[in-house]
């Protein structure tokens, strides 16, 4: 019998307990041993949870308990679980965590500390999709060229609704909050921060690259308008919040932002709360992994799979490398990122304005691939100029946006969405 | 240094040699040791291959060689590789094989023989897509409910062309043969046999169920016409050659056949030579895995990943079970399969014919969900009657088809395509 202790018995923790009970037959056959949850830790012992397991309110009752073999960390937060996971590893216990924030900040320290003790985290990224296994094991023969992922269900639900139903951002956010898909403060999801944590985890396995959220470009979906949606449709693009890690020469671009992607791509077809990740390797080419990125049972599916792997005796290096990798790859600064850009500029509807805007762009060596003009539905006596640029550097486009917003004929903020071919 | 011996150095074998050389840096970092191909076996030593490795023409020079740690079997065929893989395992060598036919016939004997010696086969199914790992490790917490896979690139290429370009089967087959996508005798691919081997491998991991190709329903794409394609488009279906494994009560349906699937499904969007597999589990829900199902480098990506897993010391049970599984699940006979069916019946264009056909169907308790009539473009003075049935048993629909074909008003063969919702 393998004894599991669960730190944090909320929705996901309760699903872990349930799956280990309901699927005990097949789990024992696959793992070779019986596996059960011996104890769980909650903050409030008084709350009725309808669970058959022993509950405690002190995490050390699990972390220091010699009868617990595997600690499952589902607390959330960063520093408290970091302390507890370290202590569990020091006590020789295998650890499974779904905590993406913990890993976004401390994965390298944890890898060093874990050594040969299993520290697994399939559930941290894209929920039930076994993307960590795919990247760490399935594609291990490849130099990874790029990762593109739809890794936040809330944002994808909202963008899908904006595109399919033509509703503005604010109305959809309200609906998503009413449905429980978005938090009262939705910034973590719609601002791209959640996706950035997952991207950093994948980038470590793919490229051996260390970075923290504050090191990379993170933009959310808050400024997307129905003008952008209509333009994307006309030009056969979908708009998705993507986490992107891409090798460019000896540099690695890491970025999270809304992107226009061709409607014909598999990622464009991932709608609603679903997640998907496209991994491109130098041998295998493009592969895609699709499934539920959240939800108690889907997340618990990944956690229990990690537990089974530990019980089977698998010995995967935490971040995929048994030896230090001398890749020569370095994180590119935000300014050095290159992309095609879509720009939305609202201007006063008068003579010479188009020339003024296009002169500014050409003066910065920004070359225009496509352009259209339409009335601004929100502002009287204004028109919106929509541009697609050829590839250029992020620093140049940011300079252009700052200069455009200073022109007297430009009204309000310039909208920008990067285009991924 | 880990020494690999390759039995069969064709396109895939040459890619294995190339990848282990070109990606040696990252492979050593991930595996923890250097890995190289020490020797390969070919039938014709005289042929120039431009490879740096030692070549032999006797497989026993590898299988019995104490300096070889891992044997990679890429010979094709069944009985000769079976003998050699057994001998390699008896010699204590880990084995990696891409040989789906070997596994379709001998996977259970090989599992018993291998015991704790690694016998890996990621490349046998869906090429570079890490579907074995996803099912055996990633979804191990789940009772699997169904597998639906596009697992033959040749057939999918041909169906995509038939649908997108409106060309008849024979013309596309010729083109696929000219391009090298189809063999001179294409039956193994277009007849569904290739996909059946892969399906049987996946079904063993998912359900612990033993079956051989001759035990299951296998139909190919040879009888699909442009009438069927047009009907599918009108009713918003794609037509795909699917391998299906599905739990129905305590029974398992295993079948390979063309199927109409909703255009909105992710599988419907998998075009050309690409493969994809949808796995549905009781915890995780639907997950999909997409990528190249063939090609030297993509297949070698999976083979080298298996080698790395072996070197890392992973200890996955070959078919996913450390202990025998008492699932109580049994293979359903072909006759017991249930589905919705599309039927195409070419009839003489005269009074009373529709009534005769519909009376026959209703006399067998086959209930009609949709029906349309159109002129038969190939036969003068004939019309085609197209039906979609409600769910019914395979034995009833087969009986109906046999009776329809005996009616004097029915001209030629009745076409039938199963519908997967």
Contacts between the chains, C-beta under 8 A, distances in Angstrom:
chain1	res1	chain2	res2	distance
A	15	B	283	7.4
A	19	B	141	5.5
A	19	B	283	5.4
A	23	B	141	6.2
A	23	B	142	7.1
A	23	B	143	6.0
A	23	B	282	7.3
A	23	B	283	7.4
A	25	B	325	7.7
A	25	B	326	7.5
A	25	B	327	7.7
A	26	B	143	5.9
A	26	B	325	6.7
A	26	B	327	7.4
A	27	B	140	7.5
A	27	B	141	6.4
A	28	B	323	6.7
A	29	B	208	7.4
A	29	B	321	4.9
A	29	B	322	7.0
A	29	B	323	4.9
A	29	B	324	7.0
A	29	B	325	4.1
A	29	B	326	7.9
A	30	B	140	5.0
A	30	B	317	7.6
A	30	B	320	5.9
A	30	B	321	5.7
A	30	B	322	6.5
A	31	B	140	7.7
A	31	B	322	6.2
A	32	B	317	7.6
A	32	B	322	3.0
A	32	B	323	5.7
A	33	B	322	7.9
A	122	B	138	7.1
A	128	B	283	7.3
A	128	B	284	3.8
A	128	B	285	6.9
A	128	B	287	6.5
A	129	B	138	7.9
A	129	B	287	5.9
A	130	B	133	7.5
A	130	B	134	5.1
A	130	B	137	6.9
A	130	B	138	2.5
A	130	B	139	6.8
A	130	B	287	7.6
A	133	B	130	7.4
A	133	B	133	5.6
A	133	B	134	7.0
A	133	B	137	5.5
A	133	B	138	5.0
A	134	B	130	5.1
A	134	B	133	7.0
A	134	B	134	6.6
A	134	B	138	7.5
A	134	B	289	7.9
A	137	B	130	6.9
A	137	B	133	5.5
A	137	B	137	7.6
A	137	B	305	6.3
A	137	B	308	7.7
A	137	B	309	5.8
A	137	B	314	7.8
A	138	B	122	7.1
A	138	B	129	7.9
A	138	B	130	2.4
A	138	B	133	5.0
A	138	B	134	7.5
A	138	B	302	7.5
A	138	B	305	5.7
A	139	B	130	6.7
A	139	B	301	6.7
A	139	B	305	6.7
A	140	B	27	7.5
A	140	B	30	5.0
A	140	B	31	7.7
A	140	B	304	7.5
A	140	B	305	4.8
A	140	B	308	4.6
A	140	B	309	7.5
A	141	B	19	5.6
A	141	B	23	6.2
A	141	B	27	6.4
A	141	B	300	7.3
A	141	B	301	5.0
A	141	B	302	7.9
A	141	B	303	7.9
A	141	B	304	3.4
A	141	B	305	5.0
A	141	B	307	8.0
A	141	B	308	6.6
A	142	B	23	7.1
A	142	B	301	5.9
A	143	B	23	6.0
A	143	B	26	5.9
A	208	B	29	7.4
A	266	B	266	7.8
A	266	B	269	6.4
A	266	B	270	7.8
A	266	B	290	6.0
A	269	B	266	6.4
A	269	B	269	5.0
A	270	B	266	7.8
A	276	B	288	7.9
A	281	B	301	6.4
A	282	B	23	7.3
A	283	B	15	7.4
A	283	B	19	5.5
A	283	B	23	7.5
A	283	B	128	7.2
A	283	B	297	4.5
A	283	B	298	6.7
A	283	B	300	6.2
A	283	B	301	3.9
A	283	B	304	7.5
A	284	B	128	3.8
A	284	B	291	6.3
A	284	B	292	6.6
A	284	B	297	7.2
A	284	B	298	5.0
A	284	B	301	3.9
A	284	B	302	7.7
A	285	B	128	6.9
A	285	B	291	6.8
A	285	B	292	5.0
A	285	B	295	7.9
A	285	B	297	7.7
A	285	B	298	6.0
A	286	B	291	6.6
A	286	B	292	7.7
A	287	B	128	6.6
A	287	B	129	5.9
A	287	B	130	7.6
A	287	B	289	7.4
A	287	B	290	6.3
A	287	B	291	3.5
A	287	B	292	7.7
A	288	B	276	8.0
A	288	B	288	7.4
A	288	B	289	7.5
A	288	B	290	4.0
A	288	B	291	6.9
A	289	B	134	7.9
A	289	B	287	7.4
A	289	B	288	7.4
A	289	B	289	6.0
A	289	B	290	7.7
A	290	B	266	6.0
A	290	B	287	6.4
A	290	B	288	4.0
A	290	B	289	7.7
A	290	B	290	7.3
A	291	B	284	6.3
A	291	B	285	6.8
A	291	B	286	6.5
A	291	B	287	3.5
A	291	B	288	6.9
A	292	B	284	6.6
A	292	B	285	5.0
A	292	B	286	7.7
A	292	B	287	7.7
A	295	B	285	7.8
A	297	B	283	4.5
A	297	B	284	7.2
A	297	B	285	7.7
A	298	B	283	6.7
A	298	B	284	5.0
A	298	B	285	6.0
A	300	B	141	7.3
A	300	B	283	6.2
A	301	B	139	6.7
A	301	B	141	5.0
A	301	B	142	5.9
A	301	B	281	6.4
A	301	B	283	3.9
A	301	B	284	4.0
A	302	B	138	7.5
A	302	B	141	7.9
A	302	B	284	7.7
A	303	B	141	7.8
A	304	B	140	7.5
A	304	B	141	3.4
A	304	B	283	7.5
A	305	B	137	6.2
A	305	B	138	5.7
A	305	B	139	6.6
A	305	B	140	4.8
A	305	B	141	5.1
A	307	B	141	7.9
A	308	B	137	7.7
A	308	B	140	4.6
A	308	B	141	6.6
A	309	B	137	5.8
A	309	B	140	7.5
A	312	B	315	5.9
A	312	B	316	6.5
A	312	B	317	7.2
A	312	B	322	6.7
A	313	B	315	4.6
A	314	B	137	7.8
A	314	B	314	4.8
A	314	B	315	6.3
A	314	B	316	7.0
A	315	B	312	5.9
A	315	B	313	4.6
A	315	B	314	6.3
A	315	B	315	7.9
A	316	B	312	6.5
A	316	B	314	7.0
A	317	B	30	7.5
A	317	B	32	7.6
A	317	B	312	7.2
A	320	B	30	5.8
A	321	B	29	4.9
A	321	B	30	5.7
A	322	B	29	7.0
A	322	B	30	6.5
A	322	B	31	6.2
A	322	B	32	3.0
A	322	B	33	7.9
A	322	B	312	6.7
A	323	B	28	6.7
A	323	B	29	4.9
A	323	B	32	5.7
A	324	B	29	7.0
A	325	B	25	7.7
A	325	B	26	6.7
A	325	B	29	4.1
A	326	B	25	7.4
A	326	B	29	7.9
A	327	B	25	7.7
A	327	B	26	7.4
